[in-house]
Amino acid sequence: MLLGTLLVLLLGGAGTASAHAALKSTDPGDGTVLKSAPRDLTLTFTESVGLLDDSFRVLDPKGKRLDIGDAGHGPGGSDTATVSLPAKLAQGTYTVAWRVVSADSHPVSGAFTFSVGKASPAPVAIATAPTEDPATASLYNMARYLAYLAAALLIGTAVFLTVCGPPEPQRLSRLLWAGWGALLGSSLFLLVLRAPYETGTGPSSAFSASGFERTLTGRPGLALLARLALLLVAALFVVRLLRREPLTRAWRALGAVLAVGLALTWAAAEHASAGIQVPVAMTSAVLHVLAMAVWLGGLAALLTTLYRASAEIPATVVTRFSRLAFTSVTVLVATGVYQSWRGLGSWNALTDTTYGRLLTVKLLAVTLLVAVAGLSRRWTGRLATVDAEVAVAEKVPVPVPVRVGGAAASEAPASEVPVSAGGSSASRRGLRRSVLAEVAVGIVVLVLSTVLSGTLPGRAAAEAAAAPPAAAGLPAASVTMVPFRVGNNGGKVQVTLDPGRTGQNSVEAVVFGPDGGIASVPEIRISFTLPAKEIGPIDAGVKDQGGYWATNDLTLPIAGDWTMRTTIRVSDIDQVSVEKTVKIVG
């Protein structure tokens, strides 16, 4: 059953679109005026998409939400989304907000308008909602980082124990079980948060029954379920691996299958599962994840062994890992070149897109990592040479004349000849330092790899730029950054006013600490005043939504330059108020 699920994940993703769905067209077209009402709406994307319970929201000219049918795929296939409209539509402009999930698991959303008979004087604005809820996105991304790190520890340590044969495998038991436990916990966390991540809602909606049902039938959810099942079997493998007896061929084969299966759960749910050359891309992604895990996880295992071993480890252990690391780096370079070409699409994307710039930084980090690895190889070579010399000196008798009264009377046995270990100790100290540097740079590379896996590839960005704007003709949300400082506490508040027009608006406030990470405060109050008309202050009434503050019930009646007053309370007695001007259009 598990093998069948993995095969479906591997082969079911074959297609020709680019990773991250971009809207290619809408029917009716955005901004068009129709003589008669359409019977349905159809969106066409650059790749297959998954549909949500609330994939379409349609407002009539008066701002009332229409009762529409269930969303489904159109005759064009899984890269389309369609929904039926009521039989009779009044004259005026209709606003459509949509939200779908790309084949590579990332949610995308937008909005457009069409008119029946003639356009309304002022189309109703609709809040399309952020693509990601800030709190949910932060928690989800942290779990993704932890999952990558845990996989590296689990797979890399297991391979190190199997191939390199350290003399005290029990010294690595904590590292091995930490990798297994962290990967299990982060995968469960990702499974729970998957539904709110797709719908852009807060973490409190994670336990919705309909959300769980959708998660457990979608590609990302199936991949996570497969990973959890593989980890249960992997627990048995870890127990067997930590015994002192050598692994049989059957156990080694099981370990290889488990490692490939775990790597496949990433390839099946991210960029490799959508785009050009999907089977080749997924194979490359699996090899890339495995090579990364063997190298970086193996480095952590080697570093732990070097520092925690009760005696000096044999040079053969380090030499074996050096060869293994060289093979891993070769695979990483080959697969990395292919994935870079597939993700970028053109040289211009290297500098013109976020994906390209992140990739450049990663390449620089990898270059540094390879340089440090070269230093480790040199220390490994020195260590092997010194140990070989010591071994020869210990085994080969070296006659030493002992003179008594100026004449050679006898020869001391070879066992009594002292052999200096200074060169071996110095080599080991140098190796420890270089391996520690490798681990530090490797963590940076791992973080960059995780960020890249969630970034729109350059090739897809080019297609998205060529596609019609998803929300053309709609007012953009107003975003204001409010810096603050109270004593030693400081940061900034990002206040989003959507749609930033007269009438009803939604307000969302996210607090960032001095390090740029999301922070929590006891209270935030936001009010609006229009001095020119002596209106206000109007309290927005934002409420704590678990990671951010928000409301959907703010009404601003008149266009103009409003004064937004944001009060941030950081303790029971400390607070500060900051005023910013916000332009509201009619």
C-alpha angles and dihedrals in degrees: 000000000000092000090050091052091052092049091051090051091049100044100028093069098064111129144121105245129103124259113269113034118256122193109249100179146342130218110237091035120241111276096005123144113220127201092216134025117268119238094220146002123239129190123192121203137191091248141015114291137198120232129226132208088256100035092134132042118177125189123196123224090276094052096255116140114243123231102240135173129259117290118248143158117281129228089275091072138245093330089070133072123198139176133184121242129211115277094246124044124183122235115274143060122320124201121213124196118189138185129185138161120245121232088251089060099256119127119231130185143175145145142234140179138229132178135220116213095342138351121268116247091242117016116222111258117227128198106235090194122231117292087239133022105238096229095043093045092050094050092044093050093047089054090050091053091049092048092054092048093046092050090052091051094046099044097034095049092046092051091046091054093046100044106026098040103211112203094237108041092168088071088070098047094098092050092049095048091043089057092047094047095045092049092049093048096044092047091052089048091051090049092053094046096044096091097051089043090057095045096041093237132134125277091258089074092059094102098056111136093219090048092053091048091053092046094051092052098044127088097252092047093049090050091053092047090051090050092052091050091049091050091056089056090042089060089065090048092052092052090052093044094057093058117098095238116098116254118257121231090259092056092046090051090050090051091051092050091049092050093049091045093052092049090049091058088066096043092049095056106038142051096314092061093065133040135042122343094010099178092049091043093051092048089050091048092052091051091046093053092046094048090048091049095046092049103040096033090045090052090055090049092048092048091050090049093049093052102035104037113116090222136022109286118235117264089236090071092055092043092053092051091047090058091044091050091050090054091048092051090050090053091045092053094047095047092039092056091051094046091047091053091046094047098043104042092190141027091246090063088064090072103018100056135057089234091055094048092048089048090053091053090048091051090053090049091048090050089054090047092052090049092053089045089055088055090051090052090053091051088047090053092050091048092051091049094049093046090049090052091049091049091051092047091051096048104038116072111236112197112224116192115228112204122211114190091346096308129101103251104167145342125250114232118255093247089068093056109103116231117205116234094187094105092050093050093048091050091050092050091050091048092051092053095047093046090050089053089049091054092049094051090041091059089054090051090049092052091049090049090053092049091049091052088061097042125096106256118239093244091054091044089057091052091047090051090051092048120087114271110272095221104028114161093021123112113254119238117259113242120190127182113214114194117202141177130192112180106301092347120090145148138119139276121222108211116192118194111191123226091356092215136112113287129034117000137178119227125205125181123190120185120216123194126223090272092057094251124125111272134191127228131185095242145002125190124187126187135174129217130182103203095184091062097028091240121151161305090235111188112223091205096216115189131205107263097182106276098009141034122241150155135184096201107078115125120192108186103191135044118240146089105314124193111232113202114197119191117194120192113197099176141002091284107016123085140139135201123215126188125211132174116242122190115222116194128205 
